[in-house]
């Protein structure tokens, strides 16, 4: 896990780098003193790496200075100690074709000669890249450093927009003028933030339905020489990954909410008892963790999984450095019940006061004929709207404990695989689960949270409502953000 911050004009810096520094073990800064008009400044936090890796110097390629967080899973190993060295050489060649780059990443490149900054974000959208662009370009993979630099104010309309969706999936953030850089784009800016050119990353699609072999073949890429940890909720997705990658994992972790829990009550029968970390918390402890997460990150937890990852990260640190998740399986293999109906998914629906948003209706209308049914359109929209929101949550929350999230189901060999487009019901994964554990998976598993209870905790009330209505959760998050 790494963090970085960049700004096109050093004279404007007045920021707090604590949220960046907590994502690494080595922190360093650099700025261009040659430029007369602007002196761009860059700050990077990294983990120490073995091999010939020359530390901070690798980010300076002569004509270019770059910042990078994430992993390039298909970077060549011959001749390189790690993916950062390979990326440094690619940037030095001015090779900005990332169509074949399989990974999760956010990258910035400063061209010292041309005085330009290029921003790059992976096409699935697993790693966040926030930016402010008003006569000065500021960017980071965390939002706090930007917010403190510009003295950001909350967008009063953001809570209204959030209420229009199940989860927040727009490129606008809860702060005025701070946006989320679009996934799958490469944009080059001048020092005043004017976009000069752009390029879309277009990964190649494949068709290979053997998901078991795909997962096994990528095990080495998703493992690390540091301490690896798997997640065990008892459900299909993370349990499969934890079992298949067992040999490369030093431990496994589960959270058990004592008075409201979807995690399996019989985790030990899954065979992870010798290496299992059980994190127990109750309603008050969970609510306190949610508030702490928001105060430390300056971020709204758009889904309650952010809080779950934050709790697990605090418990697993400092030993664990990589946590492998099951993110993406439901959206790719059709795990949500709504996929068995002709209704729009709750995660991708966008509403206004008159019902379903008109522009969104048009978007859905384009997708339904393309896939011939609503379920496949739902999957497509969920993969490109809600799924990045969930992956970002894992990245941000675990990163606060210097832990990197890795998501095998979001590997390009699965995410861009036409063999899974029509899958409904996760039948492929259920078969793997039965073969691995020799019993049927429980019906409902996952990490729960105290969404609407957070409102009562903050306001000292006892309001009860439909658990499916999470409007109180959103209002509570908005209240807490106003106090930061």
N, C-alpha and C positions, 0 to 999 in steps of 0.2 A: 504494500500500500504506500502510495506517495501523495504529495500535495504540491500544488504550485500556484503562483500568483504572478501576474504580469500587468504592467501599465506602460502606456506609450509616453508618459511624461513624468519623470521622477520627481519633479518639483511639487507634484500634487499629493505625494505619499504622506499619509497620516493614518496608519492602519495597525491592526492587531493580527499578527501571524500565528496566534496560538492554535487556531483550528487547522492550519496547514502543518505546523511543526509536530502536532500530535500524530500525524500520519506517517512519520518516518523517524529515523534515528540520527540522520545526518542532515543538517540544515545549512544552506548556503545561498548567497545572493550575488547578482552580477548586474552591471549596467554599462551602457555604451557611453563613454566619455568623449568620443570623437564628434558625435552629432552636435551641431551648433544650435539648432532650433529645439530639438527634443533630446532628452536623455532617457530612453526606455529603461525600465528596471524590472528585474525578474528575481523571484524567490522560489526555491525548490526545496522540498523535504523528501529524502529517500531512505530506503533501508540499505544497510551495508550488504554488499554482494561479493561472493567469492570469485576467484579466477583473476584474469588480467584486467578486470574492470578498473579504470583509473579514477573512480569517484566522480566528483563534480566536473572534472575536466572533459569527460565524455560528452557533456552537453554543449560544449563549444567546439564547433567543427571548423573554425577559421572564419569563413564568410558568414556562417550562421550560428545562432544560439537558439537552442530549443528547450522546451520543458515538456515533460511527459509523465503521465500516470496511467496505469493499466497493465495489460499483458498482450503481447503478440504471440498467439499460440502456434502459428506456423512459420515463425522466423527460423531461418536456417541455423543449425547448430554447428556445422563445420566452419571453422575459422572465426567463430564468435563465442564469447563466454556467456552472452545473454542477449535478450531481444533489444536492449537499449543500444548496444554496440551496433547491431544490424540496422536499427532505425537511424542511428547517427550517420552511417554510411549512405543510407538511402536519401537522407536529407541533404548530405553533402553533394550528392549527384543531382539535386533538384528534381528528384523523382516523386511526383505527387499523385501517382496512380495507386490508389489504395483498394482497387476493386478486388484484388486477390489476397488482401491482408485480413486474415481471420483472427479477430481478437476483440477485446474491450479496451477502449483507449480514448483519452483526450490529449491533444498535442497542440503546442504553439511553436511557431518557427519565426524568429526574427532575422531578416536579411539585412546585414550590416551595410552592404553597398547600396541596395535599393531603398533602404529605410522603410521596409514593409513588415507587417506582422500577418502570418497565416494561421488560422485556427482550423483544427481538424477534430471531428468527433465520430466515433464508430457508428455504423449504420443501424445497428439494433438499438442503440441508445442506452447502453448499460452504465456508462460512466458519465456523470454530469459535467457540463462545462457552462458556467454562468458568465455573463458579460454585461458591461455597461458601455454604451457607445454614444456619448454626447460631447463632441469636440475633443474627446480623449477616449482611447480604448483601454478598458480595464477588464481583466478576465481571470477566472480561477475555477478550480474544480470544487471549491466550497463557496458558500454565499456570504459568510460572515466577513471575510477580509474585504470584499467589495462594499458591503453595506456600511462597514465602519469607515472606509475611505471616503465615501461620498456622503455620509450622514443620511443614509436611505430612510425613507418614510414608507409606512405601510400603504398599500393601495386600498383605499376604502371600498372599492368595487370588487376586490378579489373574493371576499367572502360570499358576495352575491353570485359571482361566477362559479365558485366552488359548489354552491347549493344547486347549480344547474346540472351538475354531473355527480355520478356516484363517487368517483375519485377525480382529483384534479389532473388534467392531462394536457394542458395548454403550455405553450412556450413562454407565456408571461408568468412571472412569479408573483409572490405576495408583496413584493416591494416595487414601488414605482421606479421605472427606468432600468431595472435589472431583469434581464431575460435569460432564458435557457437557450443556449446555442443549438440550432436544429441538428438532429442526428443525421448522419450520413452526408454531411456537407463539408466542403473545403472552401474557405473564403479568405482572400487576401485583402488586407486593409492598408491604407497609408497611415501615417502617424496621427492624423486627426480623426481616424475612424471611418474614412470613406472607403466603401467596398470597391475594389478595383477589378477583381475577377472571382469567379466561383466555379466549383466543379462538384458534381454529384457522385458519390461512391455507389457503384452498382455491382454488388456481389453476384457471382455466377450461381445459378440455381442447379440443383442436382435432383436425381430421383433414385433413392436407395431406401427401401423399407425395412432393412434389418437394423432396427434401433439398438439392439443389444450389441452387435458388432461395432456400430458407430460409437457407442459409449465406451466400450472396452478399448477401442483404438485411440481414443483421445485421453485416456487415463494419465499417461505420462505428461501430456501438455498441461493438464489441470492439476497436477501435483507440484509440490515445491520441496526444495531441500530443507526448508524450514518446517516448523511444526504445523501439520495439517489437521483440520478438524472437520468432521461430518456432522450433519444435523439429523436427529432422529425424533420425529413427532409421532411416529407410528403409521403415518400415511404412506401412500405409494411413492411419491416423487423423491423426496429426500432419503427415504429408506433404501430405495434402489441404488441411488448414488453412493450412500454410505456403505452398502454391502459390496457393490462392485469394486469400489475403490478402497476397501478395507485395508489392504496390504500397504497402502501409502498414507494411511491415517494413523496418527498417534492417539487420537481420542475422538469421542463423539459427545454431542451435547443435546439436551432437551430442556424445554421450559415447562413447568407445571404450575398453572395458576390454581391455587388451592380451592377457590370457591367458584371457578368458572373455567372449564378446561375442555378443549377438544383433543388434546394430545392423548395418546393411548395410556391407559392406566397399567398396562402390562408390557412395558418396553423391554423388560428383561428377556422375554421369550424371543426377542429379535436377535439375540446373541451378541449384544454390545455391552453386556454388564461389566466386563473387566475394564472397559475404557470409557464408561459413560459418566458424564458430568450432568447432574440433575440441578436445574436452577428453579427453585421454588419461590413464588411470590404471591401475595394476596392483592386485593383490590387497592388498598392504600399504597402499597409498595409500587404497584404498577403505575398508578396515577402520579406518584412522586417521580418515577423514572421518566414518564412522558413530559412532565414539566421541566425536569432537568435537561432532557434531550433538547427541548426547544430553546432553553436559555443558553446552552452551550453551543448549539449549532446555528442559531438564528433562523431555523427552518421549521416550517410546518410539517408534521408527519402526515403526509397525505393519505397513508393507510396505516393501520395500527401495527402492521408488520415492522415498520420503522422502529417502534418502541421495543418489540420483541428482539430484533437484531441488536438494538442498543444494550438491552439487558444481557443478552448472551455474550456480546463482545466484552462487557465489563467483567463478566465472570471468567471468560476464557483467557483474557489478557493477564500478564504480558507474555505467557509462554506461546500461545497460538498466534500464528501470523497469517494463515490462510484458512478460510472457512468455505467449504463447498456446499452449495445450496441446490434446491430443487426448483428454483424459479423458472417459470416459462412452460412447465409441463402441461398445466391445465389449458393454457391458451393454444398450444401447438397440437396437443393430442385430444382436445375436446372434453376437458374434465368437468366443466360447469354444467349444471342441470339445464340451464336455459338453452344450451346447444341442442337439446332434444325437443325443443319447441320451435314455433315460428315467431317467437318474440325477440325483440332486440335485447342484447345483453345489457344488464344494469351497469356494467363497467364502462360501456362506450356510449350510452345514451346521453345526449345533451338536450336539456329542456330549457324553455323559457316560460313566461307566464301564460302563453297560449298553447302550451304543449311541447311536443318535440320540435326542436329548433329547425327552421326551414332549410337553412344551409346544410345542416346535418342530414336531413331527409334526402337532399340531393346527393350527398356523399354516399349514403347507404344505397340509394337507388342505382348508383353506378356500380356498386360492388355486388349486389344481389344477382343481376343478370350475368355478371362475370363468373360467379361460382354456382349459379343455378338454384341456390337456396339461401334462406336467411341464416342458417347455422354457419355456413362457411363464410358468409359475409361478416357475421358476428366475430368469428375467430380472427379474420383478417384485421378487422378494426380494433379488436382487443390487443392483438399482437403489436399494433403500431401506435396505440394510444395508452392503454392502461399498463401494458407490460413494461415499457421503459420506466414508468413511474415506480413500479414495484422494484425493479432492478436497481434504480437510483437509490431507493431507500436502503437496500442492503449495503450498497457501496458507501453511502454517507454514514449510516449508523455504526457499521462495523469499523469503518475507517477512523472513527473517533477513539477507538481502542487500538489503533495501529494494526488492524486486521484487514486483509484483502478478501473480498467476496469473489468467488468464481462460480460460474453458472453453466455447467455442461449442456443443459438443454437449450441454451442460447448460442451454442456453437453454430457456426455457419452451416456445418454439415447436417444439422437438424433444423435450424430456423429457416433456412432457404432450401428446404427439401420438399419437392412436389409430392412425394409419396405420402406425406402426412396431411395434405390439404383437406382431404375428405374425412379424416378421422374424427369420430365422435364417441365419447365414453371411455377414452384412455385404455381400450382393450389391449393394445400392444404392451403397455406398461403393467397392467394388471397380470398379464400372463408371465411377464418377467418376475413380478413380485411373487407369484405363486411358486414359480420354479426355484427362486432364491430362498424363500422362507418356509415353503411347504405348508402354507395355510392361506386362507383368503384374507385380503386386506379389510380392515374395518371400513364402515360406510363413510364416516366423516372424521377426518383427522386434519390437524393443522394447529397453528399457534393462535390462540384466542387473545382477546384484549378487552379492556373495560372502557369501551368507546363512550357511550352515553353516561356511564358512571363518572367519567372525568368531569363532566359538567356539574354534577352534584358535588363532587369533591372540591371543585374550585369555588362554587357558589353556596356551599353548605345547604343544599336543598335535597329533597327526596322525590324528584320527579321520575315517573316511570313512563316508558313509551315502548312502542314496537321495536324490538332489537334490530329489525331490518331498516328502521328509520334512524340514520346516524346524524341527523341534523344537530342534535345537542352536542355531539362530539365536535362537529365543525365550529359551532358557536364557542365552545370551550377553548378550542385551539386559537381562535381569533382573539378571545379575551386574554389569553396568556401572551400571545405575540405582542399585544399592545403594551404589556408591562416591560418588554425588553428594551 
